């Protein structure tokens, strides 16, 4: 018998709709229940009483002498049963009222959303003075106003740089997948694209706390300036390291950098940066490597530069933002 079935049994008992066998079962438990300190308004005691009765009924079901006849004091049964009904009724009422209150509270918060296409970026000024720079292919959900809220909470898909207005009374939290980043006032970058194998939080100024919500409170890191929190999605691990430069802000400053990466990785970066789709005529070309840095350069300049630096490589720009990588690299 499951807990749900036991709950139904008690409800049938209090309504007078249970069978004689079911009635005897509940009667036996209630007759043995001698907790006289029943406080109807104490929700914790309500839970304890329910648990006791569920456990006792379960034990009676398993007992081998459940066919024996027995007598009880009907007044005691009624007293305990009435207390139980009152407790359960109050508990449901409190939970129901609490849920209604929470729904009403949520309904009062008007949420807004800002989304960027591939190849596009945007700047968002939140109501508290926080400035958010949203990278390409990203989305931020945020309240129209943080007034009346205990926390300033926003929800990020993709990548963004946050310059959080200081407010010690109202912490700022960025929710990104299973990683939460909490600050009072600082600047930091969150890279949480769904297609990446990791989520990275890098601090520029101030101090932040990074939580792995899947691992509970035991997996929390504090980051200082020029420190990185790295969450490996598959391993569900959160680690911290130092960063030696501000390359993590390249995208914000209009810089695209290839640090000895494969053409396959470069193609993904170009796709996000310029909103294009890259195709390979020869799959072997994906394994070629490129090292370069471009600042606020248009796509044609970048492609011509890669062609100049990679012997045997060529490309073709087609309609519909399609680019074909062809040829072979001769390193």
Buried (B, 14 or more C-beta within 10 A) or exposed (E): EEEEEBEEBBEBBBEEEBEEEBBBBBBBBBBBBEEEEBEBEBBEBBEEBBEEBBEBBBEBEEEEEEEEEEEEEEEBBEBBBEBBBBBBEBBEEEEEEEEEEEEEEEEEBEEBEBBBEBBEBBEBEBBBEBBBBBBBBBBBBBBEBBEEBEEBBBBBBBBBBBBBBBBEEBBBBBBBBBBBBBBBBBBBBBBBBEEEEBBBBBBBBBBBBBBBEEBEEEBBBEBEBBBBBBBEBEEEEBEBEEBEEEBBBBBBEEBBBBEEBBBBBBBBBBBBBBBBBBEBBEEEBBEBBBEBEBEEBEBEEBBEBBBEEBEEBBBEEEEEBEBBBBBBBEE
